[in-house]
Amino acid sequence: MVDPGRRPTVKDVARAAGVSASTVSNVLHDHPYVTEEKRQRVTDAIERLGYAPSLVSRQLRAGRSQVLALAVPDITSPYFAHLAHVVIDEARRRSLTLFIDETGGGAAQERTIAEGYLSRGVTGVLFCPVELAPAELERLKSDVPTVLLGEYVPGGSFDHIAINSRRSAVEATEHLLSRGRRRPAFAGMRLDRQAGPAYERLRGVREALRATGVDVDADLVFDVADHSREEGARVARELVRRRSDCDALICAADLLAVGALSALREAGVAVPADIALLGWDDAPEVRYTAPPLTSIAHDMTGLAQQAIDAILARQADPTRPAEHLLVGHRLMVRESTGAG
Amino acid sequence: MVDPGRRPTVKDVARAAGVSASTVSNVLHDHPYVTEEKRQRVTDAIERLGYAPSLVSRQLRAGRSQVLALAVPDITSPYFAHLAHVVIDEARRRSLTLFIDETGGGAAQERTIAEGYLSRGVTGVLFCPVELAPAELERLKSDVPTVLLGEYVPGGSFDHIAINSRRSAVEATEHLLSRGRRRPAFAGMRLDRQAGPAYERLRGVREALRATGVDVDADLVFDVADHSREEGARVARELVRRRSDCDALICAADLLAVGALSALREAGVAVPADIALLGWDDAPEVRYTAPPLTSIAHDMTGLAQQAIDAILARQADPTRPAEHLLVGHRLMVRESTGAG
């Protein structure tokens, strides 16, 4: 009998099955030279004792590791923390092991990931690139099933999942127009690259504005270094310094909006009376700012599910065509755009 | 010659060394029946080609996995996201693989972790328990080197690292006293358990207050369900409803303070004029609230380094006495307690 307070070992299984430890090991490793009868006795004993083979054993039995990696720029960003949260949850539900890596948004680290995680035994990667351009991602592409989250690669060969950034921006802008705003500023990163979520959001803003006969003023478009509170504050201070007559600030991420809100308050600019403010991601903190911020929420659970589905489908069939999938979004209207 | 754009395989190594692929595999797995001369040729080829064996191979060669786990209640909490950030960084610096798990603060999930991660091949765990009582943690304790972060186990046998919660609370309270506050409320979780960071912080508040001849009013001590913005808002609404004459609210975590700030604003209570407010963790968002919040910052990098050191030391010597280590903290004074 195995002491209930102790985890059963291979030796316990061998004793219970009446076989040698190396026979148990052979069964665990699916070696062909074990008789069916012994295999059955070992399997029964494993079940009876609740023996849990180690990760290494399971990987060997499966013929490959089922370790997925999630590579995000910075886990301290509320968006990426939320993404990690739902991916951890979804991986656990499917008995996959997940490890989380940070790139720091750096090109070298992103290259390592684009080139594949094989040396670490990872067979599938959920990757959120920010620094590498689509062309370089394509050039570096490895055989490790990799799904890109967020970064748009026109015609690219990666599986890719995101919200419809352009469409969500159309809706956000139409909301601002319905509140009488006519002259929005826009802040986001990598606008010069003409790809990526922020660029798609700017496209959506333009599309909605042009329906009213105007375009976004080029002077009111801010390319930021990252989607941080600091950069949002910098843009807001610049708007105040210029005495810009814009009546709304559309931020491609909530952290930019949080930073902008703080800087506008310090400068005595009222939100939303003087400048309406909104962001993307529906970060938890935006419900608690003064005033609470309007934001576009992503269907994060759907994103995690579809991302893992895409990895597993590509593991099963490496030749399947690249998929570009969309998940839902929802405009959460709050006081910062004059709700109510 | 191996194509520089492709990762070398076992076959490439075999070709370069003039041996069979199975000989390479035998060397990687440290099988004894390889001649020293062949072993040397394979090792040379591995080095020359820059071949990186898979995680599984490396684990087998090392005789055990060097995979550490970080188990936190919820990665979307800024404190735990920051902790994950510094632990990822520190693990990478030491070429350790890290996987991050969430317990959801649930007892069942915490039990799984306390009982050890062996079934997943993890040989060291950095664990932030919130639900399990110290006695149960001791009862479940496994052979997997585990360091507790944050939870205080008096006389416990786990390695344990935290800031000096009691001391930091004395400093925070003395700061409030120096600003003329005399009647603080306190909010934190698991105060009834008489252990854990929040309880230690309450002890520190009491100690500093008693030096002025008074104690904390028992009616102003709030046990909260978790350290969330929602719970902070609830406590603040309760204070307002009671027309409490408290002049400060000391929150055991920044998220409580963020929630309280929002609810006080909605109730027309001015911070800091009516109620001074402070928290712990120095979450990034508290620099951007209106007003910015005073908070106690932890030396997170020191925490990550000491935690991994403790795991490795225990792997090397399982019989070493349990260590209870402290890392530094710093009171970051901002407007919410009347800075300036």
Interface residues (C-beta under 8 A of the other chain):
Chain A: R7 A52 P53 S54 L55 V56 Q59 L60 S65 V67 D74 I75 T76 P78 A81 H82 A84 H85 I88 D89 R92 T97 L98 F99 I100 D101 E102 E115 G116 L118 S119 R120 G121 V122 S142 R229 A233 V258 G259 L261 S262 R265 P284 E285 R287 Y288 T289 A290 P292
Chain B: R7 A52 P53 S54 L55 V56 R58 Q59 L60 S65 V67 D74 I75 T76 P78 A81 H82 A84 H85 I88 D89 R92 T97 L98 F99 I100 D101 E102 E115 G116 L118 S119 R120 G121 V122 S142 R229 A233 V258 G259 L261 S262 R265 P284 E285 R287 Y288 T289 A290
